[in-house]
Amino acid sequence: MAQFNTTDLDFDQIKTNLKNHFARTGSAFADFDFEGSGLSSLLDILAYNTHYNAVNAHMAMNESFLDSAQLRANVISRAKLLGYTPSSKTSPAATINLTLTRKATSTAAEYTLLRGTKFRTVVNDVTYIFQTVEDTTVGLSLTDKFVFENLKIFQGTQRTVEYTVDNSEFQKFIINYSNVDTSTLNVVVLGTPEDLTPDTYTKFTTFTSIDSSSQIYFLNENGDGFFDVSFGDGVLGKKLSSLDIVRLNFLVTDGVDSNGATSFTYVSGADEIVTGAATITLVTGGKAAGGSEKESMASVKFNAPLSFISQNRAITAEDFKTLITQNIASAGDVSVWGGEDNDVPNFGEVNISIRPADTTQLTLTDLEKAEVEAFLDKRRVIAIKPVLRDPLYLFLYFETFFKFDITKTTKTREELVTDVRSTISSFSDNNLNNFDGIFRYSKFLEAIDDTNVAITGSVARLYAYNHCRKFSIRK
């Protein structure tokens, strides 16, 4: 019996193989007219069936591996096997000093600013609400004022969902908000609806000191793109009792949209202790920052294997890079190198340079740097000292010229110019705005030429400058 060429997977090739098989010498069908409508239709069905099976097998195999998976649900599933949970959207945060005046009729010696106290700000003509995520209490100052120093506020709206535990099945408690900031998630368990002393559960991070009574929860992203919370089984983590009530409190945020906020208004107003008047000043940093989008599939594919290798400790340069990228929302891109690679070697030192996620700033603020240092201090080995260094920038700008054929497009010259500007911006975002970015002149012109079929050619003068001087690159 003749053998089929199993490496041919396209429809036309499969149909041709089938036709040649039936028309071969000595076959009972050698004298059939395979172009006849009836037999041709049968061959189409056989070829389509084979083609579909091949495509499905190919896709199923691709989706079984982290590197080749194309569906987010499968990427997340593969990453979960490595113990990696993608980061959610994060809320921009600002640190302020808030001064409230005590009413003349009040004798209160202290004042508690409750969780959820709201502040209003406007960024690009859009109003956003920032709020506190925990209760803060201060005493009365000598001037009859309550002064809250270094008060941290986050952009977003408070949401609370409750579930009743049913131990007849393995239960996951879903957060049905795609814009949730999981870093603000507060998980408590109540024995009854009237329970005034609920148990607070913390997120699982390591197996150290975990036993059957540990009050921990596990956080994962599910196949629908939502995060879910689950609890221990009585061996690893405390097991919940049936009819317990799980209460999830969290912020739903707009992410990067409110980065850069610099002016806030106290919204919560007056009560029986303080007046409505409030003085708000931003502390070091000058604006809200740290908001970011949900982690992309490309980022998950890159970070999950590195996170598995690093095991949440910072020893090698890649360990530092992975931990910062995964846990520091204000970090856009990270470069790490050992002190031995400096012009003047400094052994025992690891140098870290971070490009902020907020593209309106060139370096991290002092508060953001302090956050990075505090985070790394808990994970580094004693002999290695991390040193943050501000990135150095080389800026490029262009004088770009292109020719176009007016018979191949309905767009005006001005519209084409706008499209080319957009192409240049996209080229910069995709190729240059990272530490490993490389500018290639030929690729740059190719991108411009591909902007519109009417563009027949282009040329560009390049200029580069840093903080100190400018120089041109003639092409």
N, C-alpha and C positions, 0 to 999 in steps of 0.2 A: 504494500500500500504506500502511495506517495505521502511524503511528509510536508506539512505546512511550514512556512517560514514564520515562526512565532514571534520574531522580533519586529514584524510589521504590524503596527497598531492603528494606523490611520484607516479611515473607512474605505477609501479608494483602493489602497493596497490590499486590505483584507478581501474586498470583493474580487479583485483581480486574482488573488491566490485561490479563492474558491472556484472561480471560473476555470482557471488553468488546471485545477485538480480534477474537475468533472470532465474537462475536454481533453485530457491526456490520452495518449495512444493506448488502445486496449480497453478503455473505459466503456461501460455500457451507454454512457451519455456523450460519447465522442462526436456523434453527428448531430447533436441537438443545436438549435439556434438559441444561444444564450443571451442574445439581444432581444429575443421575443419578450413581449410585455409580461407574460405569466412567469417565466423562469427568471427574468430580470428582477421582478418584484420579490420572488422567493430569495434570490441572492441578496437583495437589499436587506431583507429581514435578518438573514443569517449574519450579514456583515455588520448591521447595526447592533445586533445582540452581542456579537464578539467585541465590537468597539466599546459599547457601554460597559461590559464587564471589565475590559482592560482599563478604561478610565477610572472606574470605581475602585479597582484594585490598586491602581497607581495613587489615587487620592487617599485611600485608606492607609496605604503604606507611608505616604508623606506625612499624614496627620498623626502618625504614631511616634514621630520624633520631633524634638523641640526645635531643631534647626530648620526643618522643612515645613512644619505646620503653618497653615495659612489662616485657620479659624481661631479667633481669640479663645474660645472655650477650650480648644485642644492645647493651645499654648499654655494656658493657665493650668490645665490638668497635668501636663508634663512638668511644669515648674513646681507644682505641688509635690510631686514625687521627690524633688530635691529639697523640700522643706522651705520653699520660697513663696511668699505672699506678695503680690504686686501692691504698690502703694496707691492709695486713693487720691482724690483731689485733696489739696491742703488749703487751709484758710490763710489769707494774708493776716499778719499780726502786727500790732503796733504797741509800743510801750509808752505809757503816758503818766504824767503826774496830774492827779485830780484833787481839787480843793473844793470842799463843800462847807457852807456856813451853817452853824447851828442856829436854830430859831431862838429868839429871845425867850420864848415861853418854855423851852425845853431845858431839862436838867441832865440829859443823857451824858454819860462820861465816855461812851464809846459808840461807834456806829458800824454796822455791818452792811457792806455793799454786796447785795445778793447775787448769786449766779444768775446770769441772764440780764443783768443791767445793760441797757442799750445806749449806743452812741451812734450818731448819724454823720455821714460824710458824703461828699460829692466828688466823683472822678469822671472826667469827660462828660459832664452834664447828666450823669446817671447817679441816683442816690443809692447808697449802700448802708446796711446796718452792721455795726460791730457790736460785740457784747462780751461780757466776762463769762468765764466757764467754771468759776469756783467762787465760793463765798470768801470775802476778805474783810477783816475787822481791824479798825485802828482806834486809838484813843484820841481824846480831845486835846488840841494844841492849846498853847497859852493865849492864843487870840480867838478862842471860841470857834475854831475851824477843825474839820476832819480832813487830814491830808493823806491821800493815798499815793505813795511814791512807787515808781516802777510797776504800775498796774498794767498787766498785759490784757489786751482785748483782741478778739478774733472776729473776722467777717463771717457772717452767716446767720442762719435762722435756726433756733433751737427746735428740735423735734424729739418726741418721745413715743415709743411703741412698746406695747406690753403683750406677752404671750403667757399662756397657762401650760405648764409642763405636763406632758403625757408620756409616761414611761413604757407604754405598750409598743412603742416603736422608737427607733433612733431619730431624735428630733434636732433639726437645725432651725435657728431663729433668724429669719431673713430681714435684712434692712432694705426695704423697697424704695430706696432713693439712690439714684445713680451718682448724685453729686455729694454724697456723704464724705465728711472728713473723719476718717477712722481714728486719727490721732486725738480727737476730742470725745471719743466714745467712752461713755460711763455705763458700766454694767452692774446692776444690783439685783439681788434675788430676795423676794419677800415670801414669808411663810403663809401669810394671809393678806387680803386686800387692806386690812387695817394695821398691818405691821408697821410700827414706828421706828424700828431699829433694823432695817434691811442689811443683808450681808453684801459688801462690795467685793466684786471679783476683779482680778487683774489679768491682763493679757499674758498668755504663755509665751516665754522667750527662751527658756533653757530648762533642761531636765534637772539641774542642780537643786537639791532640797525639795523636789516635787514628790508628794506621796498621796495617799488616798484621801487625805483631808484638806489638801491644798485648794484654796478658793481661786481657781484660774478658769479662763475661758480661751477657746481657740477661735481665731479669726481667719476666714478664707474667702476668696472670691469664687462664686459659682459659675456655672455655664451660661447663665443669663446676664452676667456682668454685674450682679449685685453681690454685696458682701453678706456673709452669714456668720452667726455665732453658734458655737457648740460647747458643750461642757464635758467634764471628765466622766469616766466610767466606773469610778470607785477604786481604780488601781492607780491611774495617772490622773489626779485631780478628783475633787469631791463630786460625787454623783448627786444630782438634784432629786428631790422627792416629787412624786406625782402631786399635782395641784399647786405646786410652788408657782409663783408669778415672777417671770423674768421681765425686768424693765430696762430698756435700752434708751439712753439719752445721748444725743449727738447733734452736731452742727451740719446743716446743709449749706454749702458754700458756692459762691460764684467763681472761686479759684483766682486766676491771674487778673481778672478784670478790675479788681479794686486795689491791685498793687500800686503803690505810689501815693496813697491818700495821706494828706499832710494836715488837714484841719478837721476837728471833730466837735460835735455838739452833743451835750449831755441830754438824752431823751427822756430818761425815766422820771424826771420832774421832782416836785417837792413831796414831802410826806410830813408826818407829825414831828419829825426831829430836825430835818434840814430844809432850807429854802430851795427854791428852784434854781437860783443862781449858782453857777459852777465855773471854775477856772480850770482850763485844760491846757497843758503844755506837753509837747512831745519831748521825750528824753533823747539821748544820743542815738542817732540813726536817722532822725528827721522825717521818716515816712513809713507807711505800712509796707511790709515786704514779706516774702516767703510763700505767697500763693503760687500754686502750681496745678497743672492738669493731672488727670489720672495717668498712671504709668502706661506707656505705649507697649504694643507687642514687641517692637524692636528692642526696647529697653529691657523687657522681661527676658527675651532670648539671650541678651548680653549678660545681664546681671545674675540670673538664676544659677548658672554653672559656677560663676565666680563666688557667689554667696555660699554655695555648697562647699567649695574648696576652702574658703576663708574660715568657715565655721564660727562666724561672729567674733573673730579675734583679729587684731591688726599686727601682722608680722612683716609680710612682704609688701612691696609697693602696691601690688594689685589688691591686696587685702584692704589697705587704706582707701584706695579708689572705690572699691565696691561698697564698703561700709558708708562712705560719705554720700555716694550717689544714691544709695538705697534709703538712707535715713535723714539726710539733710535736705529739706525742701527748697532752701534758698540756693542750693548748688545747681548751676546749669551744666557746667562741664568741669572735669577735674583732671589735673596733671600731677603725677607723683613721681619723685625720683629720689634716690638715696644720696646722702651727703657725700659719699665717695665719688660721685659724678660731678661735683662742683669743681670750678677752676681751682679753688683752694679746698682740697678734700676736708670734710668734717665728718668723721666716722661716728656712727651712733646717732645720726640725725636723719630724719626723713623730711624732705621738703614737699610742701603741698601748695599748689596754686589753684584757685577756684574762680571760675567765671560765674558771676551771679546769674540765677535764672531770670531775674528782673533785668531785661536788656537796657533799661534806662540808667542803670548804674554800672560803673566799670569795676568796682571792687565791693566786697562784702562790707557791711557796716560793722562797727565795733561789737555790737550786740550779736550779730550773726557769727562773727569770728569767735566770740566767747562761747557761743553754742557749739560750734565745731570742736573747739579745744576741750570743752567739758565732756562732749560725747566720746572723743578719742581717748581721753585720759582713762576711761574705764575699760578700754579694750586693748590698749597697747601693752607691750612688755616693758619692764622697767628699764632695760638698756637702750630703748629706742625713744628718742625725743622728737615728736612732730613739731615742725616749724611752718607756720602759714606765711606765704609770700604772695604779695599782690601780683596779679598777672601784668605783663607788659604787652601793649597792643601795637600792632602795625596796621594802620588804616589805609584802605585803597579807595580811590575814586577814579572815575573814568570820563573821558570825552569820547562818546561813541557815535559813529556815523554808519548809516546803512542805506542801501539802495533797495527800491522795491518796484515791482511791476504793477502799475495801476489797473491793468486788465485782469489781474488774478485775485483781486479783493474788492469788496465793497466798502472797506474801512477807509476813513480819511487819514491824512498824514498824522494829525494830532492823535487819533485813536491808536495808530501803530506805535507812535512814540510812547504813549501810555502803556501799551502792551510790553514794549521793550524794557521800560523801567521796571515793570512787574517781574519780567524775566530776570533782570539783574538782581533784584531783591531776593527772588527765590533762589537764584544761584548762590548768593551770599549765605542765605540761611542753610542751604543744603550742603555746601561745600567748605565754607570758610569759618563759620562761627563756632569753631571748636579748636582745641589745642593740636589736633592731628590734621587740621585742614590744610590742603595744598592748592594753591592757585595755578591753574594751567590755562595759558592764554588761548590755546586752540580749543579747549573745551568751552571756554567762555564765549568765544565767537560762534562756536557751533550751537550753543544754547540760544544766542540771539538770532541766528539764521533760522532756527527751528520754531521761532515764535509765531511766524505766519508764513504760509506757503508763498506769499507774494514777495518776501524779502529775498533778494538775489545775492546779496553779499554784505559784509560788514567789516569795519575796522575800528580800532579803539586805541586812544592814547591813555596810558596808565600813569597814575601818580600815587605815590606812597608816602606816608608820613607817620611819625610817632609823636610823642609829646614834645620832642625837642626840635626836630627839623623835618623838612619836606624834600623829597627828591622825585624825579620823574623817571619813568621807564618807557623809552620810545620803542614803538612797534611800527 
